[in-house]
Amino acid sequence: MKNKLKFWTKVDNLLLFIIFCVFGFSIYYYAKLPDKIPVHWNALGEIDRYGPKYINLFLLPGISLVTLVIMSYLPKMDPFSQNYLRFARVFQVFKVVITLFFLYLYAMVVYASFNEYSFSANVFFIPAFSLLFIIIGYYLPHLKRNFFIGIRTPWTLSSDESWDRSHFWAGRVFVSAGILNLLGLFFKPEWSFTIFISILVLGIIGITVYSYLVFLKDRGGK
């Protein structure tokens, strides 16, 4: 008898509780916040766009909730659903860090709303964003073949060898990009995101080509 993957876990219940607490916080402090709250920052960490609080105060908690629910039921829709049993804990880590990242962004928006003139987004955003990619990069090599999470090319989805070796290197690309993005905070914060994206894009292009070459080798060059 095949083992069954638990789509909804106790950790998910805890995340759900945190999200509803955040919704409660938003309702409680709604009247105390200005009608328009910060929603975007430029490369220097300065606020350059505002949005109505009746939407944006609830947007990020809503995204967290939808993300958690969708991710929890992705395995059920995946043709490789049994593979999730092989990386169930890693998949749970992905759900936790992505959900908490959106809630962290929410906290950043609320804090900026109360401290608009003494707030620099780079100090808060760059470390969190870098840490997100470092964690994802660390766990990428532990993923197994699936249709929703990871580097999904026609070749990684067709070959376990291509999938495993591509994710080994993808993990290093993500970790390197995250570390360099974090270091940029201490030198040129306005350049850090450009450097980060450049490394990520070039790395993913290289890994895509690599996944094809490994696939060919795995198939005997055919």
N, C-alpha and C positions, 0 to 999 in steps of 0.2 A: 504494500500500500504506500502510495506516495505521500511524503510529508506535505502539509499545507502551509502556505505562507500567511501569516496574520497581516491583514491589510491595515487594521487599525489597532494600535498598541497602547499600553499604559502611558508611554512617553507622549503619544499623540494626544491623549486625554489631558495631560499636563500642559502641552502647548495650546490646546483648545481653551483651557481654563485661563491661561495667560492672555490669550487674544481677547477673550470676553472681559477680562479685567481692564485691558486697554480700552475697549469700547466704553466700559463704565467710566473710566478716567476721562475720556473725551466728552462724555455727556455731562459729567460733574463740572469740568472746567470750561465747558463751552462758552458760557456767558462771560468768563473772565478773560477770554482771548480776544484780540482785535478781529474785526470783520474779515480782514484779509491777512493771511499768514504766508511766510516765506515758502516757496515751492521749488526754487531753483537758484543755484549759485554759479558764478563764473569760475574761470581757472584760478583766480586769485583767492577764491573762497568768499567772495562778496555776494550778497543777495542781489539778484538781478531780475527776479520775477516773483510776483505775489499771486495768490489765488484765494477764492472765497473759502472761508473756514467750514461752511456747511457741507462742502464736498471734500476738501483736502484733509480735514481733521479725521475723517473716517476712511479715507481712501487706502492708506497703507495698512491699517488693521484689516480692512476688507480684502486687500491683496494677499495678506498673510493667511487669512482664513481660506480663501479660494485655493491658494497654492498648496496648503496643507492637505485639503480634501482631495484635490486632483492628484497630487503626488501619492497619496495613500492608496488610491485605486488604479493608478497606472499599471501595476503588475497584473491586475485582473484582465487588462485589455491587451497585454503584450503576448505575442506568439512564443516568446522565450520566458514565459512566466515562471517556470520551474527553476530557471537560472537565478532568480531573485533569492531563492533559499541559500544560494552560495555566497551572497553578499548582503544578507538581510540587515546586519548591524551597520554596515557601511551605508546602505540606503537610508537607514534611520538617521545616521549622522547628517546626511545630505538634507533630509527633511528638517532637522533641528536647526542647522546653521542657516539655511535659506529662509526659514520662517523667522528666526530671531534677527536676521539681517534686516528684513523689512520692518520689524518692530523697532530695531535700533534707528533706522531712518526716521521712523515716526517720532521717536524720542528726540532726535536731532531737530526735527521741524518744530516740535513743541518748545524745546529749549530756546531755539532761535526766536520764536515768537515772543518769549518773555525777556530775552536778552539780545535784542536785534543789533544794538550798536557795539556790543562787546563780543560778538560771535564771529569766529572764523571757521567756515565749514571744513577747510582743509585739515585742521587739527583733529576734527571728529571723523570726517569721512574717509580720508586717505588710509589711516591705520585700520579701520574696520573693513574697508574694501580690499585692502592688501591681505588682511588676515583671512577673509573669505576665500580668496583665491589660493592662499597657501594651504588652507585646510582642504579645499577641494582637490588641489594638486597632490597633496599627500595621499588622499584616498582614491584618486582616479585609477591607479594600477590595480586596486582591489576589486574594481567592477568587473562583472562578467557580461557576456554578450546579451544585449537587450535593445529595444527599439527607442527608448526614451531618455536614458541617462548616459552621457559619455560622448566619445567621438564616433559619430555614426556615419560611416561612409559605406558605399556598396560593398567594399572589400572587408572592412572590419565586421560587418554584419554577416558576411559569408564565410568567415574563417576565424576560428578561435585563436589561431596563431597570430594572425594579423591584428585582431582585437587586443590580445594581451601585450604584444610588443609595442603597438601604437600607443596604448594607454600608459605603458611604462615611461615612454618619452614625453607624452602629453603631460603627465604628472610633473615632470621636471620643468617643462615649459611654464606651467601654471605657477609652480612654486617660485621659479626665478622671476617671473613677471611680478608676482606679489611682493617679493623681497625688494626688487628694484623700485617698484612704485612706493614702497614704504621709505626707502632710503631717500627718494626724491623729496620727501617732506622736509628733510634737513638741508637741502641744497636749493633746488628750484621747483617748488611745489607746482607752479604753473606748467612745467614741462613733464611732470611725473606721469600724468595721464596719457600724454602723447607717446612717451617712451613705453608705457605699459601696453597700450593698444598696438604699437608697432611690433613689440616682441610677441604679443599674443597672435596677431594676424600672421606674421611670418612663420611663427612656430606651427600654427594650425595648417598653413599651406604646406609646410615641410612634412608634417605628420600625415597629411592626406596623401601626398606622393609616396611617402614611406609605407603607408598601409597598403597601397597598390603593389609596390615592389615585394613586400612580404607575402601578400596574397599570391602573386605569381610564383614566388619561390615555393610556397606551401602547396601549390597546385602543380608543381613540377615544371614551371615555366610555360604552362599552356595558357 
